[in-house]
Amino acid sequence: MTKPRHQIITVGKDLDSIYLGIKEFSPNVIHLVATRETKGTYKDMLRLISPKIRVHEYLVGPYDVEEIMRVCGEIQEANPGVEFIYNLSEGTKIMAMAAGKVAMEFGERGIYITQDGYWIDTFDYRRNRLTQTISNSEYMRLYGNSVREFEDVGKMKPLDVNTAYYAKKFIERHFDVYTEAKRWFRGLPEPKRGKFFSGKLHCGYHIETDGGTLTIYKGAEVLFDSACRRSCEIMFLGRWWEIVVADVVSRWDRERGGEAGRGIWRDVIFNDVEKNSVKNEVDLLVNDKQRLLLIECKSGEVFSSDIFKIDGVRETYGGTDSKAILVSYLPLNKSLVEKCEDLGIYWFAPKDMASRVGHISLLPEWLDEVVSRHEL
């Protein structure tokens, strides 16, 4: 007869490794050893697990070795004939050490879940690859958040992607014309969609848009001509850079063993759950095993407010293991770089205007370096 499976869990401020431990080992009963600071912070997580799992909660001092050992020992003694696993991934180091000592005394397995998709067994200290993951929607619910809308990167239309790369090439070859055309487009009366507009730019080029298509020409010389009905939106509202970055990140993820676009959301708008109003947004949300990469894409000038925004998104929706990333098409000034580094935000930008053209090709290798860094 199979023994009942119990899991004793030291609780900290992050829930990712706790939830993964429950998914991975499928306990019948969990014992949450929490502190005054962490008690109840896992209420949203409990809504995600099976209602068949029985939950017991205990309160300990975060540095009270004797109390932690006493509580764990009492759990063991009250449940003879049970297979225990101790998830020591969260909580203070003292909590993990004290609970781990009890596990050792009773001959039970302790586990530690790493940031790179493995769990370590205290019986032999081998690294074992996790078979379970956390989906984007689970991540949101885990911390009591929700998403109003998003676009699955794997479902981006090839026409939009091709138009974004076409726009990038045009901007890099004719930046002055682009700047003037963008000013012209943004000055058009609302609503712009679904209508025909034409004009002549100061530089002598003609510009036409019909229901979102875009043509820029002078006589027989055509600089840009796209029948995509999102051309103006992609070109003049910064979408071209978001789409290019999303495409590069998707291919990078696929080369690492992921599926194209799986776990990657674009144009994510978060809800304030209580008020049901738009709370915040991020350009790209990437599921990197059991942490999120929250990426802000900026095709134009970057301001301090952009940096504070992505920092706030990480704090609210990502957890401490997640990473906030700024991907800028243009170089960053020294003060912005210092702000990013002060806040622990990873930034990717060309060193000068001349190197911006092919800089995006370096993004996959740079991302490899970012995800290989683990927060201590």
Secondary structure by P-SEA (a helix, b strand, c coil): cccbbbbbbbcccccaaaaaaaaaccccbbbbbccccccccaaaaaaaccccbbbbbbbbccccaaaaaaaaaaaaaacccbbbbbbcccccaaaaaaaaaaaaaabbbbbbbccccbbbbcccbbbbbbcccccaaaaaaaaccccccccccccccaaaaaaaaaaaaaaaacaaaaaaaaaaaaacccccccbbbbbbccccbbbbbcccbbbbbcccccccccccccccccccccaaaaaaaaaaaaaaaaaaccccccccccbbbbbccccccccccccbbbbcccbbbbbbbbcccccaaaaaaaaaaaaccccccbbbbbbbcccccaaaaaaaaaabbbbbbbcccccccccccaaaaaaaaaaacccc
